[in-house]
Amino acid sequence: MTRVPLLIAAVLLAPAPAQAQDMLIIAHRGASAERPEHTLAAYERAIDQGADYIEPDLVATKDLVLVARHENELSGTTDVASREEFEDRRREKTIDGQRVAGWFAEDFTLAELRTLRAKERIPSLRPANARFDGLWQVPTLADIVTLVRAKEAETGRRIGIYPELKHPEFLLQNAGIDMVDLLLRDLRKLGITPADPVFVQSFEIAPLQRLKQRGGGFRLVQLVGPTGGPADEPAMRYADMVSPTGLAEVAKYADAVGAHVAMVLNEDGTPTALVGDAKAAGLAVHAWTIRPENDFLPTALRTGDDPRGKGCGDVKLAALLKAAGVSGVFADGPLKGRKCN
């Protein structure tokens, strides 16, 4: 008799995919599987697909405006490298221990950034997204909130924002830019309070602790990965932070842990101890990131051999995470309303 792979068996035993919709669906950089990430078009498409929250990664401009980019280095997601007028802005910087060459948001004013156009970050896997290269500007946090409010008025439902502070320690130490101050300033100006659907996340610790002290109750999420540790605490490892003792410390300033899928599920699809340990500490768990392409999915959940191929693996993975007790997932594509066999 042929044995059923353990991961497939776990999918079959998990709740039906529709039940995965009870989790919060956090649109990872917008509907980034269908539009270039961190554009107003990507955020709007995600909202139209039913996302509960949209997730802007925030970096800062030279004139202290928060804008949405996956990284402060701009050449991966904009046309800056082809713009002759900005050739002299190319720099090399050491960011969180990694040497990075390119063009950086903190070296541009907002007016200069507005002249750039967004492009697809991974065109080899998402060639359809590259058709939209050049159509959209880099949005500010204020632009994103304006869009959310317009869509709330259109749809009649609340839509949350889930910003991530990118490289706050680097920006503070090397550019004198305090991301915590900028975020609290902008939330205040935009009339956003802790009563609104907002989570703030970071891979670093100190910014979240400062937000806990100064933010007046915004829900905070400590991001953790399967390797490494927070850039602002070089001696600390994420593996230690997700131990029962470590989670008890995280719970002193955060409301949830944002963990890589591999930290939540074993290779056979069964849950690790993380969700149970986090709940015991009073923390929710949000898992990142569910992507629809085969290249990002466990082998047993792929459809065909094309790395760009899509099937129902992302919905099935969401079902496993729901069964593991996860209360939210970051996703690059729609999960709500999807029908899969």
C-alpha beads as a LAMMPS data file, in Angstrom:
LAMMPS data file: protein, C-alpha beads

341 atoms
340 bonds

1 atom types
1 bond types

-500.0 500.0 xlo xhi
-500.0 500.0 ylo yhi
-500.0 500.0 zlo zhi

Masses

1 110.0

Atoms # bond

1 1 1 0.000 0.000 0.000
2 1 1 1.334 3.455 -0.929
3 1 1 1.898 5.697 2.083
4 1 1 0.329 9.145 2.039
5 1 1 2.974 11.826 2.700
6 1 1 2.563 13.162 6.221
7 1 1 2.028 16.773 5.110
8 1 1 -0.755 15.765 2.723
9 1 1 -2.330 13.670 5.468
10 1 1 -2.183 16.669 7.785
11 1 1 -3.986 18.766 5.167
12 1 1 -6.674 16.133 4.813
13 1 1 -7.188 15.995 8.572
14 1 1 -7.148 19.788 9.035
15 1 1 -10.333 21.874 8.995
16 1 1 -11.757 22.618 5.562
17 1 1 -10.121 25.631 3.883
18 1 1 -13.226 27.752 4.413
19 1 1 -12.651 27.552 8.151
20 1 1 -9.248 29.156 7.692
21 1 1 -11.128 32.372 7.015
22 1 1 -11.773 32.789 10.735
23 1 1 -8.175 33.993 10.997
24 1 1 -7.241 37.567 10.324
25 1 1 -6.028 37.884 6.741
26 1 1 -3.200 40.396 6.536
27 1 1 -2.432 41.449 2.967
28 1 1 1.353 41.193 2.825
29 1 1 2.496 44.393 1.096
30 1 1 -0.960 44.466 -0.466
31 1 1 -2.060 41.890 -3.023
32 1 1 1.596 41.469 -3.916
33 1 1 1.035 38.274 -5.908
34 1 1 -1.068 40.293 -8.359
35 1 1 0.298 43.842 -8.355
36 1 1 3.735 45.349 -7.610
37 1 1 4.054 45.412 -3.833
38 1 1 3.533 48.520 -1.730
39 1 1 1.518 50.391 -4.332
40 1 1 -1.923 51.848 -3.789
41 1 1 -3.141 49.455 -6.493
42 1 1 -1.841 46.450 -4.538
43 1 1 -3.483 47.649 -1.330
44 1 1 -6.799 48.372 -3.032
45 1 1 -6.862 44.991 -4.743
46 1 1 -6.212 43.263 -1.415
47 1 1 -9.067 45.165 0.197
48 1 1 -11.364 44.213 -2.668
49 1 1 -10.351 40.569 -2.136
50 1 1 -11.516 40.747 1.473
51 1 1 -8.314 41.322 3.437
52 1 1 -8.877 42.357 7.047
53 1 1 -5.615 44.328 7.232
54 1 1 -3.144 45.717 4.728
55 1 1 0.539 45.705 5.608
56 1 1 2.785 48.630 4.639
57 1 1 6.504 48.343 5.378
58 1 1 7.590 51.834 6.412
59 1 1 10.843 53.635 5.677
60 1 1 11.593 57.356 5.990
61 1 1 12.603 60.065 3.548
62 1 1 15.290 62.678 4.092
63 1 1 12.584 65.179 5.008
64 1 1 11.051 62.761 7.540
65 1 1 8.030 61.442 5.687
66 1 1 7.005 57.819 6.170
67 1 1 6.665 55.958 2.880
68 1 1 5.954 52.346 1.992
69 1 1 8.837 50.253 0.631
70 1 1 9.950 46.729 1.490
71 1 1 13.455 48.075 2.117
72 1 1 15.025 51.493 2.427
73 1 1 17.156 50.457 -0.572
74 1 1 15.052 51.486 -3.561
75 1 1 16.450 49.846 -6.687
76 1 1 14.675 46.522 -6.134
77 1 1 11.215 48.070 -6.240
78 1 1 11.560 51.327 -8.215
79 1 1 13.162 52.596 -11.417
80 1 1 15.747 54.682 -9.554
81 1 1 18.718 52.802 -11.063
82 1 1 17.702 53.949 -14.540
83 1 1 17.359 57.606 -13.563
84 1 1 20.472 59.484 -14.581
85 1 1 19.631 62.466 -12.395
86 1 1 20.042 60.288 -9.308
87 1 1 23.175 58.380 -10.273
88 1 1 25.228 60.380 -7.758
89 1 1 22.958 59.192 -4.913
90 1 1 24.229 55.625 -5.136
91 1 1 25.786 54.572 -1.848
92 1 1 27.077 51.562 0.067
93 1 1 25.816 51.110 3.612
94 1 1 26.035 48.444 6.271
95 1 1 22.489 47.697 7.385
96 1 1 21.910 45.240 10.211
97 1 1 25.322 43.725 9.570
98 1 1 24.896 43.385 5.791
99 1 1 26.712 45.483 3.203
100 1 1 24.140 46.905 0.783
101 1 1 24.760 48.968 -2.354
102 1 1 22.103 51.090 -4.002
103 1 1 19.872 54.081 -3.509
104 1 1 18.295 54.691 -0.115
105 1 1 15.015 56.367 0.801
106 1 1 16.617 58.396 3.599
107 1 1 18.821 60.155 1.010
108 1 1 15.824 61.429 -0.999
109 1 1 13.179 64.020 -0.249
110 1 1 9.557 63.068 -0.739
111 1 1 9.378 65.308 -3.811
112 1 1 12.278 63.389 -5.343
113 1 1 10.740 60.015 -4.468
114 1 1 7.491 61.107 -6.093
115 1 1 9.297 61.215 -9.448
116 1 1 10.149 57.502 -9.214
117 1 1 7.856 54.700 -10.317
118 1 1 7.304 51.328 -8.690
119 1 1 8.230 48.037 -10.333
120 1 1 7.811 44.328 -9.592
121 1 1 10.453 43.028 -7.167
122 1 1 10.513 39.381 -8.366
123 1 1 9.553 39.482 -12.083
124 1 1 10.966 35.996 -12.770
125 1 1 8.270 34.501 -10.522
126 1 1 5.605 37.136 -11.098
127 1 1 5.976 38.190 -14.735
128 1 1 2.342 39.274 -14.940
129 1 1 3.044 41.903 -12.285
130 1 1 5.820 43.392 -14.418
131 1 1 3.162 44.536 -16.887
132 1 1 2.313 47.210 -14.326
133 1 1 5.861 48.522 -13.933
134 1 1 6.029 52.297 -14.092
135 1 1 2.364 52.998 -13.352
136 1 1 2.438 53.955 -9.685
137 1 1 4.340 56.195 -7.298
138 1 1 5.773 55.363 -3.894
139 1 1 2.887 55.992 -1.447
140 1 1 3.138 57.745 1.893
141 1 1 1.496 56.410 5.039
142 1 1 -0.994 59.270 4.715
143 1 1 -1.839 58.154 1.147
144 1 1 -2.497 54.629 2.413
145 1 1 -4.771 55.774 5.230
146 1 1 -6.689 57.972 2.787
147 1 1 -7.221 54.947 0.549
148 1 1 -8.333 52.789 3.481
149 1 1 -10.898 55.361 4.569
150 1 1 -12.250 55.670 1.037
151 1 1 -12.594 51.897 0.781
152 1 1 -14.253 51.721 4.204
153 1 1 -16.830 54.227 2.986
154 1 1 -17.310 52.227 -0.210
155 1 1 -17.572 48.779 1.378
156 1 1 -19.089 49.583 4.749
157 1 1 -16.519 47.486 6.614
158 1 1 -13.509 48.279 8.788
159 1 1 -10.097 47.749 7.240
160 1 1 -7.032 47.650 9.430
161 1 1 -3.457 48.758 8.851
162 1 1 -0.502 46.699 10.019
163 1 1 2.673 48.781 9.522
164 1 1 6.174 47.415 10.008
165 1 1 9.018 49.696 11.059
166 1 1 11.953 48.785 8.820
167 1 1 15.498 49.059 10.195
168 1 1 14.626 51.557 12.953
169 1 1 17.918 51.108 14.839
170 1 1 19.969 51.646 11.670
171 1 1 18.044 54.795 10.777
172 1 1 18.325 56.162 14.304
173 1 1 22.062 55.556 14.591
174 1 1 23.099 56.436 11.034
175 1 1 20.610 59.049 9.865
176 1 1 19.258 60.468 13.123
177 1 1 15.746 59.397 12.107
178 1 1 13.498 58.170 14.915
179 1 1 10.891 55.910 13.346
180 1 1 8.898 55.669 16.567
181 1 1 8.529 59.442 16.745
182 1 1 7.555 59.648 13.083
183 1 1 4.956 56.903 13.382
184 1 1 3.315 58.354 16.482
185 1 1 3.353 61.811 14.878
186 1 1 1.642 60.538 11.731
187 1 1 -0.919 58.403 13.536
188 1 1 -1.840 61.410 15.651
189 1 1 -2.126 63.695 12.597
190 1 1 -4.239 61.135 10.792
191 1 1 -6.585 60.786 13.743
192 1 1 -5.751 57.124 14.311
193 1 1 -6.063 55.862 17.884
194 1 1 -5.523 52.501 19.612
195 1 1 -9.264 51.937 19.298
196 1 1 -8.802 51.609 15.526
197 1 1 -7.769 48.310 13.879
198 1 1 -4.003 48.813 13.978
199 1 1 -1.067 46.532 14.706
200 1 1 2.531 47.814 14.686
201 1 1 5.294 45.280 14.073
202 1 1 9.068 45.132 14.132
203 1 1 11.871 42.581 14.129
204 1 1 13.592 44.796 16.691
205 1 1 12.797 45.073 20.382
206 1 1 13.516 48.626 21.557
207 1 1 11.090 50.338 19.127
208 1 1 8.244 48.148 20.362
209 1 1 9.164 48.800 23.984
210 1 1 9.186 52.544 23.321
211 1 1 5.828 52.301 21.583
212 1 1 4.499 50.417 24.601
213 1 1 5.649 53.253 26.848
214 1 1 4.551 56.114 24.605
215 1 1 1.960 54.742 22.198
216 1 1 -1.027 54.750 24.500
217 1 1 -2.233 51.221 23.750
218 1 1 -1.540 50.383 20.108
219 1 1 -1.312 46.622 19.623
220 1 1 2.291 45.562 19.079
221 1 1 3.773 42.529 17.327
222 1 1 7.262 41.148 17.852
223 1 1 8.455 39.603 14.598
224 1 1 10.708 36.555 14.835
225 1 1 12.468 34.436 12.249
226 1 1 13.853 30.901 12.098
227 1 1 17.432 32.194 12.211
228 1 1 19.279 35.203 13.591
229 1 1 18.051 37.718 16.098
230 1 1 16.978 41.349 16.505
231 1 1 19.388 43.888 15.036
232 1 1 19.211 46.092 18.119
233 1 1 20.106 43.194 20.466
234 1 1 23.011 41.369 18.753
235 1 1 23.472 38.858 21.562
236 1 1 19.837 37.742 21.470
237 1 1 18.493 34.983 19.187
238 1 1 14.942 34.576 17.973
239 1 1 15.118 30.913 18.973
240 1 1 15.549 32.004 22.587
241 1 1 12.783 34.586 22.289
242 1 1 10.227 31.901 21.376
243 1 1 11.075 29.654 24.321
244 1 1 8.516 29.769 27.153
245 1 1 10.829 32.050 29.156
246 1 1 11.504 34.273 26.159
247 1 1 7.824 34.572 25.288
248 1 1 7.049 35.653 28.840
249 1 1 9.507 38.531 28.327
250 1 1 7.995 39.422 24.940
251 1 1 4.548 39.533 26.545
252 1 1 5.685 42.401 28.761
253 1 1 5.588 44.762 25.771
254 1 1 3.882 42.981 22.843
255 1 1 0.437 41.561 22.141
256 1 1 1.396 39.025 19.503
257 1 1 4.303 37.255 17.862
258 1 1 4.690 37.341 14.093
259 1 1 6.463 34.078 13.256
260 1 1 7.702 32.409 10.103
261 1 1 5.487 29.525 8.982
262 1 1 8.353 27.082 9.584
263 1 1 8.349 28.064 13.254
264 1 1 4.657 27.190 13.576
265 1 1 4.469 23.955 11.566
266 1 1 6.796 20.988 11.479
267 1 1 7.792 19.573 8.101
268 1 1 5.000 17.008 8.350
269 1 1 2.397 19.754 8.841
270 1 1 1.829 19.154 12.541
271 1 1 2.065 22.106 14.964
272 1 1 5.229 22.991 16.816
273 1 1 5.045 24.101 20.432
274 1 1 5.124 27.805 19.509
275 1 1 1.408 28.584 19.404
276 1 1 0.692 26.795 22.671
277 1 1 3.639 28.398 24.409
278 1 1 2.690 31.844 23.088
279 1 1 -0.911 31.489 24.216
280 1 1 0.290 30.425 27.656
281 1 1 2.229 33.706 27.806
282 1 1 -0.836 35.686 26.691
283 1 1 0.368 36.248 23.133
284 1 1 -1.439 35.651 19.850
285 1 1 0.502 34.261 16.876
286 1 1 0.364 35.648 13.338
287 1 1 2.242 33.579 10.749
288 1 1 4.192 34.866 7.764
289 1 1 4.004 34.444 4.791
290 1 1 1.568 32.458 2.642
291 1 1 2.346 32.860 -1.050
292 1 1 0.498 31.184 -3.916
293 1 1 3.429 30.233 -6.160
294 1 1 4.884 26.723 -6.026
295 1 1 8.338 28.137 -5.343
296 1 1 7.189 29.282 -1.893
297 1 1 5.128 26.224 -0.931
298 1 1 6.045 22.905 0.698
299 1 1 6.612 20.247 -1.970
300 1 1 3.493 18.307 -1.024
301 1 1 1.267 21.351 -1.583
302 1 1 2.584 22.343 -5.017
303 1 1 0.682 22.052 -8.279
304 1 1 2.915 20.819 -11.099
305 1 1 6.609 21.579 -11.538
306 1 1 6.613 25.218 -12.676
307 1 1 7.984 27.409 -9.845
308 1 1 5.503 30.081 -10.945
309 1 1 2.580 27.665 -10.916
310 1 1 -0.371 28.304 -8.627
311 1 1 -2.983 25.997 -7.211
312 1 1 -4.680 25.638 -3.857
313 1 1 -1.561 25.064 -1.795
314 1 1 -1.796 28.462 -0.141
315 1 1 -5.372 27.846 1.033
316 1 1 -4.422 24.387 2.305
317 1 1 -1.448 25.862 4.149
318 1 1 -3.785 28.418 5.715
319 1 1 -5.987 25.553 6.905
320 1 1 -3.019 23.894 8.598
321 1 1 -2.098 27.142 10.313
322 1 1 -5.681 27.601 11.471
323 1 1 -5.673 24.078 12.885
324 1 1 -2.428 24.921 14.706
325 1 1 -4.190 27.776 16.495
326 1 1 -2.758 30.714 14.574
327 1 1 -5.033 33.764 14.783
328 1 1 -3.721 35.650 11.760
329 1 1 -1.747 35.033 8.582
330 1 1 0.183 37.265 6.218
331 1 1 -0.709 36.389 2.633
332 1 1 0.405 37.632 -0.783
333 1 1 -2.861 36.605 -2.427
334 1 1 -6.559 36.238 -1.616
335 1 1 -7.675 33.543 0.809
336 1 1 -11.226 34.608 1.583
337 1 1 -13.865 33.191 -0.704
338 1 1 -11.451 30.851 -2.496
339 1 1 -12.914 27.464 -3.374
340 1 1 -10.439 24.622 -3.522
341 1 1 -10.820 20.883 -3.859

Bonds

1 1 1 2
2 1 2 3
3 1 3 4
4 1 4 5
5 1 5 6
6 1 6 7
7 1 7 8
8 1 8 9
9 1 9 10
10 1 10 11
11 1 11 12
12 1 12 13
13 1 13 14
14 1 14 15
15 1 15 16
16 1 16 17
17 1 17 18
18 1 18 19
19 1 19 20
20 1 20 21
21 1 21 22
22 1 22 23
23 1 23 24
24 1 24 25
25 1 25 26
26 1 26 27
27 1 27 28
28 1 28 29
29 1 29 30
30 1 30 31
31 1 31 32
32 1 32 33
33 1 33 34
34 1 34 35
35 1 35 36
36 1 36 37
37 1 37 38
38 1 38 39
39 1 39 40
40 1 40 41
41 1 41 42
42 1 42 43
43 1 43 44
44 1 44 45
45 1 45 46
46 1 46 47
47 1 47 48
48 1 48 49
49 1 49 50
50 1 50 51
51 1 51 52
52 1 52 53
53 1 53 54
54 1 54 55
55 1 55 56
56 1 56 57
57 1 57 58
58 1 58 59
59 1 59 60
60 1 60 61
61 1 61 62
62 1 62 63
63 1 63 64
64 1 64 65
65 1 65 66
66 1 66 67
67 1 67 68
68 1 68 69
69 1 69 70
70 1 70 71
71 1 71 72
72 1 72 73
73 1 73 74
74 1 74 75
75 1 75 76
76 1 76 77
77 1 77 78
78 1 78 79
79 1 79 80
80 1 80 81
81 1 81 82
82 1 82 83
83 1 83 84
84 1 84 85
85 1 85 86
86 1 86 87
87 1 87 88
88 1 88 89
89 1 89 90
90 1 90 91
91 1 91 92
92 1 92 93
93 1 93 94
94 1 94 95
95 1 95 96
96 1 96 97
97 1 97 98
98 1 98 99
99 1 99 100
100 1 100 101
101 1 101 102
102 1 102 103
103 1 103 104
104 1 104 105
105 1 105 106
106 1 106 107
107 1 107 108
108 1 108 109
109 1 109 110
110 1 110 111
111 1 111 112
112 1 112 113
113 1 113 114
114 1 114 115
115 1 115 116
116 1 116 117
117 1 117 118
118 1 118 119
119 1 119 120
120 1 120 121
121 1 121 122
122 1 122 123
123 1 123 124
124 1 124 125
125 1 125 126
126 1 126 127
127 1 127 128
128 1 128 129
129 1 129 130
130 1 130 131
131 1 131 132
132 1 132 133
133 1 133 134
134 1 134 135
135 1 135 136
136 1 136 137
137 1 137 138
138 1 138 139
139 1 139 140
140 1 140 141
141 1 141 142
142 1 142 143
143 1 143 144
144 1 144 145
145 1 145 146
146 1 146 147
147 1 147 148
148 1 148 149
149 1 149 150
150 1 150 151
151 1 151 152
152 1 152 153
153 1 153 154
154 1 154 155
155 1 155 156
156 1 156 157
157 1 157 158
158 1 158 159
159 1 159 160
160 1 160 161
161 1 161 162
162 1 162 163
163 1 163 164
164 1 164 165
165 1 165 166
166 1 166 167
167 1 167 168
168 1 168 169
169 1 169 170
170 1 170 171
171 1 171 172
172 1 172 173
173 1 173 174
174 1 174 175
175 1 175 176
176 1 176 177
177 1 177 178
178 1 178 179
179 1 179 180
180 1 180 181
181 1 181 182
182 1 182 183
183 1 183 184
184 1 184 185
185 1 185 186
186 1 186 187
187 1 187 188
188 1 188 189
189 1 189 190
190 1 190 191
191 1 191 192
192 1 192 193
193 1 193 194
194 1 194 195
195 1 195 196
196 1 196 197
197 1 197 198
198 1 198 199
199 1 199 200
200 1 200 201
201 1 201 202
202 1 202 203
203 1 203 204
204 1 204 205
205 1 205 206
206 1 206 207
207 1 207 208
208 1 208 209
209 1 209 210
210 1 210 211
211 1 211 212
212 1 212 213
213 1 213 214
214 1 214 215
215 1 215 216
216 1 216 217
217 1 217 218
218 1 218 219
219 1 219 220
220 1 220 221
221 1 221 222
222 1 222 223
223 1 223 224
224 1 224 225
225 1 225 226
226 1 226 227
227 1 227 228
228 1 228 229
229 1 229 230
230 1 230 231
231 1 231 232
232 1 232 233
233 1 233 234
234 1 234 235
235 1 235 236
236 1 236 237
237 1 237 238
238 1 238 239
239 1 239 240
240 1 240 241
241 1 241 242
242 1 242 243
243 1 243 244
244 1 244 245
245 1 245 246
246 1 246 247
247 1 247 248
248 1 248 249
249 1 249 250
250 1 250 251
251 1 251 252
252 1 252 253
253 1 253 254
254 1 254 255
255 1 255 256
256 1 256 257
257 1 257 258
258 1 258 259
259 1 259 260
260 1 260 261
261 1 261 262
262 1 262 263
263 1 263 264
264 1 264 265
265 1 265 266
266 1 266 267
267 1 267 268
268 1 268 269
269 1 269 270
270 1 270 271
271 1 271 272
272 1 272 273
273 1 273 274
274 1 274 275
275 1 275 276
276 1 276 277
277 1 277 278
278 1 278 279
279 1 279 280
280 1 280 281
281 1 281 282
282 1 282 283
283 1 283 284
284 1 284 285
285 1 285 286
286 1 286 287
287 1 287 288
288 1 288 289
289 1 289 290
290 1 290 291
291 1 291 292
292 1 292 293
293 1 293 294
294 1 294 295
295 1 295 296
296 1 296 297
297 1 297 298
298 1 298 299
299 1 299 300
300 1 300 301
301 1 301 302
302 1 302 303
303 1 303 304
304 1 304 305
305 1 305 306
306 1 306 307
307 1 307 308
308 1 308 309
309 1 309 310
310 1 310 311
311 1 311 312
312 1 312 313
313 1 313 314
314 1 314 315
315 1 315 316
316 1 316 317
317 1 317 318
318 1 318 319
319 1 319 320
320 1 320 321
321 1 321 322
322 1 322 323
323 1 323 324
324 1 324 325
325 1 325 326
326 1 326 327
327 1 327 328
328 1 328 329
329 1 329 330
330 1 330 331
331 1 331 332
332 1 332 333
333 1 333 334
334 1 334 335
335 1 335 336
336 1 336 337
337 1 337 338
338 1 338 339
339 1 339 340
340 1 340 341
